[in-house]
Amino acid sequence: MTSAAVEILGLGLGILGWVGVILACGLPMWQVSAFIDVNIVVAQTIWEGLWMNCVVQSTGQMQCKVYDSILALRPEVQAGRALTVIVALLGLVALMVTVVGAQCTNCIRPGKMKSRIVIAGGTIYILCGVLVLVPLCWFANIVISDFYDPSVPPSQKREMGAALYIGWAATALLLFGGCLICCCSCSQRDETSFPVKYSAPRRPTSNGEYDKKNYV
């Protein structure tokens, strides 16, 4: 596989990861109610997200409510909101930077500067993956700690929702795609940095010695 194909593959993975982060940010299923009571037949299921919480009735009816106050939110929710929005904006910047410096585009003349721009785009994708990993692991730690805490009432125990798993998959795509972009650009820069020098073959003269003009 050529370096251009690897670069396009990394860019595609980065775009998928970026879309996954936006999807996870908007979904209200970061925490879901846990069914740990003896009677598992419940009338409603509670979903909690970064922007709203929803109550799903057993009949299929769903009611959602946006959080009223930002300052009254828990620290992990505030941090999750800030970091996911930052990652969504950085992902757009990474996309534009990578496209500008990609081998398949002619926005910039091929050279060291073009490779550096692509490396910058891949680095931003990696940074996005690291940043979005913080709220995901924070939420997961809180959910697991509360689940096994005997002082927490069973009605308040939660389980990890689908948004966390989507976020982790998006994180893997961002990290892997960014690494592919950076590695491909670094290898391309190394190839262009050391051009191959050719020398004329040395031919013996009539007396059997090599002519000095053939030496480079």
Secondary structure, DSSP 8 states (H G I E B T S, - for coil): --HHHHHHHHHHHHHHHHHHHHHHHH-S-SEEE---SS----SEEEEE-SSEEEEEETTS-EEEEE-S-STTS-HHHHHHHHHHHHHHHHHHHHHHHHHHH-TT--SS-SSHHHHHHHHHHHHHHHHHHHHHHHHHHHHHHHHHHHHT-TTS-GGG-EEE-HHHHHHHHHHHHHHHHHHHHHHHHHHHHHHHHS---------B-TTS-B-GGG--
